[in-house]
Amino acid sequence: MLLHRFCECVSAVASPPARSTRTGTGNRLTSVSPLCQPVEPKVVTGALVVEPKAGPPSSRRRLFFRCARLVLTGAVVAGAGAYVTHTFTSATSEQAYINAEMTVLRAPIEGQLRLEPVQPGAVIFRDATLFRIENPRFGNQEAMAQLNWLRELTERLHAEADEAAVRYQQQEQVYRLHEKLHEEKLISRLAFLEEETKLALAQTALSNKQSQARQAEARTREVERQVELQKETMVQMPFDGVAWTIPAKTGAQVAAHEPVLQVIDPRRIWVDAFFHEKYSPKLRPGAPVTIRALDGRETWHGHVESIRGGVGRIAYESFTAGLPGDFTRRRVAVRVVMESNNPFDASQFFGVGRSVVVSVNDHE
């Protein structure tokens, strides 16, 4: 028995990598060591007891696991601290949209629509022709009657002005004759003053008739231009932008003031974000914010432009992106102006209608 245990100790100290195999079958205990001769196993009556063999502890392994535990503990503490700091010093929107101001281009007159090759999402430059409207069957009786009356008035005023010019010329000749007679003392001064007054009145009448004729002529040209516009008109792009939607179709008959196109001005795009009312103390105009797309690929910066409370209880303006209904109760609407370049291009409608996440950091 002593020899058997001595062989086990020598085997464990001299050769640590060597494996010592113990097998227990029933109530038998067998131990085999490569440095000792095999010993006949003894039969031990009673319960089988297997003694675990304790090897020497490794200091390097203990140091490694100790460092790993310290690193993991530090990472957990740092993460918890960062989370608590972020929770208490920042505010994140519960819902946010990229919004834009829509400009609706309407038909100025009724008639047949002729659209230019404009596609939604394509860039349209300023003063580019968007559509034409033709109304060859124009028959506005009131406009035509007004035009005819103005033409007659203009002709009559021109005739009266010509008549006044003739009277003025005759009166001027009479005045010169009376002036010579007055110089020769052949007529009294009173008669001379009467002729001078008649000449002044003739000159005033001529000026009035000529002015009335010019005004009537200008009004006639304006009505003629309006009549021509009622027959055919053209609408141009008011600024550089992109077409959002084109509800009308080319060749269709449109009524006056009917919407034809909706365009977006890329200079007037913002973000409408909705925060819970508990974040109101952290929201202030001019505060810097971070805007992030839902997929997290694009991130850009901006600042708070305005803050509107009572959303859901007070009528709220609506532009392009659909705003939620009951969700907006007990929320604060914040308008954010984007400072960085918009990551979305014209083919993506500058991101209008997309959902984003807006974060306000209280430390910034």
Buried (B, 14 or more C-beta within 10 A) or exposed (E): EEEBEEBBEEBBEEEEEEEEEEEEEEEEBBBBBEEBEEBEBEEEEEEEEEEEEEEEEEEEEEEEEEEEEEEEEEEEEEEEEEEEEEEEEBBBBBBBBBBBBBBEBBBBBBBBBBBBEBEBBEEBEEEEEBBBBBBEEBEBEEBBEBBEEBBEBBBEBBEBBBEBBEBBEEBBEBBEEBBEBBEEEEBEEEEBEEBBEBBEEBBEBBEBBBEBBBEBBEBBEEBBEEBEBBBBBEBEBBBBBBBBBBEBEBEEEBEEEBBBBBBBBBEBBBBBBBBEEEBBEBBEEEBBBBBBBEEEEBBBEBBBEEBBEBBBEEEEEEBBBEBBEEEBEEBBBBBBBBEEEBBBEBEBBBBBBBEBBBBBBBEE
